Amino acid sequence: MNHETDAVKVYFFPFLGGGHQIPMIDTARVFAKHGVTSTILTTPSNAAQFQNSITRDQKSNLPITIYTLTTPKNTQLPEIGMSAGPMTDSSVLLEPVKQLLLQHRPDCIVVDMFHRWAGDIIGELKVPMIVFNGNGCFPRCVLENMRKHVVFENLSSDSESFIVPGLPDRIEMTRSQVPSFRRNKSEFTDRMAQIEEKSLGIVINSFYDLEPVYADYIRNELGKKRWLVGPVSLYNRSVEDKKERGKQPTIDEQSCLNWLNSKKSNSVLYISFGSVACLPMKQLKEIAYGLEASDQPFIWVVGKIFNSSKSDDQTCSENWVLDEFEKRMKEMDKGLILRGWAPQLLILEHDAVGGFMTHCGWNSTLEGVCAGVPLITWPLSAEQFINEKLVTDVLRIGVQVGSREWGSWEEERKELVGREKVEFAVNKLMVESEEVEEMRRRVKSIAEKAKRAVEEGGSSYGDIDALIHELKILQIGKDV
């Protein structure tokens, strides 16, 4: 057996929700470009969301396939699509994954950390496993140091600030911004820690020059083996790949790009809160009023709307406000409101887009950075408040809108971010000033480093090759 020419075989087992599934699919595709025989394990309904991009790769003779997992008789996954939250139970896939691994053993399986049950069965079968964690190095370091050093019971209130000790930068937060699973001990975090303990290490969608001291901190201080392989969004080179990434857009991308073509460079604000966030209509109204007062051109992707216990009359009244706002903006040619899925990469890359109002999900944060666009940060859940600190305090490429309350994805928050804060943040980022120009210079420099990282000779390109080399050594050892 010639191990130098025999391809490494890796299974990729993404989570169901878009925020984790999309970058894992990109990761599988880039490993195939490095010669790995990549197989994506997923359900039939999820496979349909990225089949086109995989088919294009196959036509380019890349060694990548999709294996659809069929659930046992009388069991099925809930139809949640791209909006699956981290608590979604995917354990119904345990048996089909086990049977596949028994019949066709790969050299390694890359598993999303939200498949919390997977570590047990994969460990039992002694298949080498790598964990995909879905976020960057910085939030990992902050959360780990919180766990080790911060006693939340000692804080007098949710609004009392504290410094996260032991980090290269001064990171100050309040208890209200910390994820509930970090404030309180939970089985959720215990299970994720266990799957990582059984792994060879973690694959991270980031690049060294974005967060070098934190990449080193994970390896040297936390003692974790890690490979930085991103930003994986940059491996989408064709218009088709960018347009269809995640799902087919609900708007014709050309009409959207034509509208942007009519706007000046850096004049348009792009607004999106990701695939999972759920905002109440009263918060959307505050955004609308703030945008109108700022008088800046915008594209706003309105995602899922939180359904409160209001009467039908109140709901209709609030809907009417947004509908009237959309009508006015269209007549004035001031803004586009998109409902559903948008071609985010294509929009962010357009020369007219000069800012991105984001929930600070890791994918969106990276995509904004890679497009060289400064951010307005509006964190809501997960590790997003920590990502905000990276953007505004460490990298200094963004403006905070003033969100202070962490909540789960479908939880109505006690406080609204008012229209005055929205207007202030939009004008601060979109009206040219020396401070904004400096921000633009910084983020464009980081964007150039991101592009270099994924090219041959770049840091992420090298980490992928290093991981493949390590798997080949394991492969040889297994067959000796």
N, C-alpha and C positions, 0 to 999 in steps of 0.2 A: 504493500500500500504506500503510495507516494504522498506523504503528508504535506509536502510543500505545495502540491497542486490540488490536493483534495480540499474542497470548500468547507468552511466551518458552517454548521447548520444551527440556526438560532430561531427559536419561537418567540414571538412578541405577543403578550397577552394584555391588551389595553383595557382600561376601565370603560364603562358604558357612557359616561358623561363627556360632553365635548371638550371641556377644559383639559382633561387628561387624555382622551382618545386621540384628538387631533395631533398633538405633538408626538405621541407614541407611534402613530402611523407614519409621520414624517421620519421618525427615528428608524423605523424598520426599512423605509425606502432608502435612506442614506447608507445604512449598513449594506443593503443590496448593491449600492453603487461602489462600495468598497470590496465587493466580491463575496459577501456572506450570502448563503442561501437562507433568505428570510421568509418565515411563514407567520402570518398574522392570524391569531385565534380570536374568533368573534362570533356573534350571533348572526343569523341570516338578515335580520332587519338592520343591524348596525353595518354589516358588510355592504349593503346597498349604498350607504352614505359615502364610501370612498372607493367603490369598485372601479369607477372610471379612471382615477389616477393610477391605480394598480394595473389596470389593463394597458394604459399608455406605457407604463414601465416595462411590462411584459413584451410589448411590441418593440421596445428598445433593447430587448434581450437581457433585461435585468433578472436575476434569479429570485423572484419574489412571488408569493402566492398567498391566497386567503384560504384558511380552513374554517368552515362554519361548524360551530358546536351545536348539536341538537340536544335539547334538554330531555331528561327522562320523561316517559309517558305520564300524562296527567299533571305535569309541572310546566310552568312557563315563567319567564321573566316579565315584570311589568313593562308595558310599552311606554318608556319614558324618553327615549331618543336622546338628544344632545343635552337635555336638562337634568340628567341624573346627578343627584348630589352624592357626597362621599359616604353617607349612611346607607345608600342603596345596597341591599343584600344581594350579592351575585352568587351565593353559595350553591344555587341550583346547578351551576356549571361545574361543580366539583367532580361529579362522576364522569361526564364526557371528557374533561381535561385529564383525569386519571387514566381513562381507557386509552386516550391518544398517546400519553407518555409511555404507557406499558407496551403499546404496539410499535411506536415510532419514537425512539429516544433521540432528542437533539443533543448537540454539544453544550447547549445552554438555553435557558428560558428567561426572558426579561418580563417581569411581572409588575403591574402597577400596584403601588402600596395599598390602594383601597380594596383590592381582593384580599382581605385580611385573613381569610381561611386558607389561601393557596400555599403559604409557607409550610404548613404541616404535611400536606400530601406530597409536595415537591421534595421536601426533606426526606420523607419516608421512602420515596423512590430514588433518592440520591442523584437527582438531576441537578447539575450546577445552576444556580439561580442568581440573577442580578435584579435589583429593585429599581424601578422607575418612580421617582417621588413627585414629579410634577411641578416643583418649584426650584428656586435658586439656592446658592450657597449662603447668601446673607440671611434670609429668613430662617434657614436651618440653624445657623450659629446663634441667632438671637433667641429662638425658641429653646434651644438646648441650654443656653446660659440662664434663661428665665427659670427653667426647670430646676437647675442646680442651685441658684442663688436667691431667687425672689420668693419671699413668703407673702402671698397676697393677703392673707388674713391680718397682717401687720399694717396694711394701708387703711387709713381712716375712712376713705370713701372711694367710689369708682372714679372720681375726678382727680384724685391725688396723683401727682406724677411721681415717677421713680426712674432711676437710671439702671439700665441693664448692665451689670458689672462684667468685667473681664473681656470686653470687646475692643478691637482696634479703634473704633469711633465712639463718640459719646452719643448713645441712643437713649432718648427720654420718651417714655410712654405713660399712659394712664391705664388703670385696671379696666376701664370701659372699652379700651381698644384691644384688649388681649382676648384671643379666642377662648371660649368657655371650656374647651377641652384641655387648655393649658392652665386655666385658673383652678380647675378641679380635676383630680385624678379620675381617669375614665378608662373603661375597657377598650374604647376606640383607639386611644393612643398606645395602650399596652400591646394590643394586637399588631399594630403597625410596627412597633419597636421589635416585636418578636420575629416578624417576617424578615426584617432587615438583619437581625442577628444570624439568621440561617443562610444569608446570602454571601456571595463573593464580594459585593460592594454595591455602590449606587451609580446609576447613570443619571446625569443632571443636564437638563436643557439650559445650558448657559455657556459662557466662554470666559476664558481666564482674564482677559483684559477688562472685563466689566466689573469683576469683584475679586481681584487677585488676592488680597489679604484674607478674604473669607474662604476662597478656594483652598489656600494654604492652611487656614485655621481648621477646616474640616479634616484635612489629612494629618496635620501635625498635632493639633490640640485635642480633637475629638477622636482621632485614631481610626477614621473611616476611609476605606479605599473608595475613591470616586473617579469617575471619568466624565469630563465636561465635553459634550458632543454637539453643542448648539452654537448659535440659535438655529434650531432645525427648520424654522419657517423659511430660512434663506435657501433651502434646497428646493423650494417651489420656484422654478425659473420661468415656466411658460404661463401665458395668460390663462390657459385652461386650468392649470393646477392652482393658480392663485384664486381664480373665480370660484372653483368648486371645492375649495378646501373647507372641510367640515360638512357643508350641505350646499345644495344648489341655492343661489341667492333668490330672494323673492322679488327682486327688482332686476330689470334688464341692466346689466352693468354698463352698457354703452351709454344709455340715457343718463345714468349717474355721472359717468366720466365726461360726457358732453357738457353737463351743467358745470362741472368743475373747470372744464376748459374755458368757460366764459369768465372765470374769476381770476383776480390777480394772485401772484405768487405769495404764499404764506398768509393768505387772507381768510381762509376758511377754517373753522373749528369743527373737528369730527368728534361726535359724542356717542359712546356706546358703553354699556355696563355688562357686557358679556352674555353668555348663553343661559346662565342659571339665575342671576339676580332678579328679584321680583320687587318692584317699587309700587307704592300706592299711588292712586291718581292724584291725591293732594300734593305729593312730592313732585310728580310730573308737572303739575300746574306751576309750582315754584320755579322749576327749571325753565318752563316756557316763558314766564314773566321775566325771569332774569336774563334769558337770551334776548328777548325783545328789547329790554331796556339797554342792553349792551350795544345793540345795533351792529353786531358782527355777523357776517355770513356763516352759515353752519350746515352740517349734515348730522341729523340726530336719528340714531337707530333706537326706536322705542321697543324694548323687549317685553318680557312678561309683566303683566300688571297685577298687583296684589288685589285680591277681591276681599274687601272688608265686609263687615256685617251691616253695611248701610242699606237704606231703602232704595228701591229701584229709581225713585225720583231723584235722590241725591246723586246716585251713580250716573244717571242720564245728564244731570246738570254739569257734573265734572267732565264727562265725556264731551259735552258740547263745548266747554271752554277749550279743550285741546283741539277739537275739530275746527273751531273758529280760528284758533291760533294758526293751525296748519294752512287754512285757507288764506289768511292774511299774508303769511310768509311767502306763499306761492305767488300771490298776486304782486307782491313787492319784489319777487325774485331774490328774497333774502335768505331763504333756507329750504332744505329738503327734509321731510320726515319720512323715514323708512320704517316699515313694520315687518318684522320677521328677520330673515337672515341676510346679511349684507356682505359684499365682496371686500372685506376689511383690508386685506393686503393691498389690493389695487387702489383703494381710496387713500390709505395712508401714504402710499408711494407717490401720489399725484403732487405736482409742484405747487398747486393752489392750497394744499392743506398745510396749515402752519401751527396747529395745536391739536391735542387729543385729550378730551375729558374722559377719564377711564376709572373703572372700579379697582384698578391696580391688580387684577388677576395677572399671574406671571406671564401667560401667553401674550396678553394685550400689552403688558409693560414692555416685553421684549420686542414685540412687533412695532410699537411706537418708537422705541430706541433704534431699531434697525432701519426704520424709515427716516431717522434723523429729525424726529418731531418732538418738541418739548411737550410736557404733560400737565394737565390739571388733574390732581389726584382726588378721588372720591371713593375711598375704601369702604367696604360694606361687611365683608365676612372673611372666612378662612384666614390666610396669613396676609391679607391685603393691607392692613394697617402697617405691618412691618415692611412690606414692599414699598409703601409710601415713604417710609423713612429712608430707604435706599435712594429713591428718586429725588427727594427734596433735601435731605440732610447730607447724604454721602456724595451722590453724583451731582447734585445741585442743577437738575435739569427739569424742575417742575415747580408748580404752585399748588398749595393745598387749598381746597375749597372750604374746609372746616368740618368735615365729617368726623364725629367723635365717638359714635356708638356702634360697637361690634354687635352683630346679630346673625342668626342663622338665615339661610337663603330665603325662606318663605315666612319670615317673622316680621311683623310690622314694627317699625322702630318708634320709640317714644318721641323722639325729637325730629323735626324737619330741618333740612338745610334750607334756609330762607332765600328768597329771590335776591336780596341785597348781597348775600355772600356769593351767589352764582354770578351776578353781574360784576362784582368786584374781581373775582378770580378770572373771569373771561377777559375783562379789559386789561387786567394786569399781564396776562399772557399774550393777548392778541394785539394790543396797542404797542407799537414799536417804542422801545426805550433801550438805554445802554444795558440795563440788567437783562432784558429779553434777548438782546443780541448776543450777550455773553453766554446765555443759556443755549441759544441756537448753535453757537460755535462748539460748545462742549458736547452737545448731543450728536452733532454731525461728525465730530472726531470719534466718538464712541461707535457710531454707525459704520465708519470706515474700518475700525478695528474688528467689528463683528464680521464684516465681509471677508477680511483677511483671515479670520480664525477658521472659516469653513473651507478655504481654498487649500490646495496642496501646499504643504509647508507650514500651514497655520496650526494654532494650538489645538483646536477641536478636531481638525483632520488628524493630527498626530495622536490624540487621545483615542480616537476610534481605532486607528491602526494598532495602537498599543494594546487595547482590549482584545482585538482579534488575535494578535500574537499570543496573548496570555491564554486565550481559549484554544489555540492550536497546540500549545504546550500541554494543556490539560487533555486534549484529544489524543496526543501521542502517548501520554502517561497511561491513559485509560486502555490503550490497545497494546501496550507493551506486555 
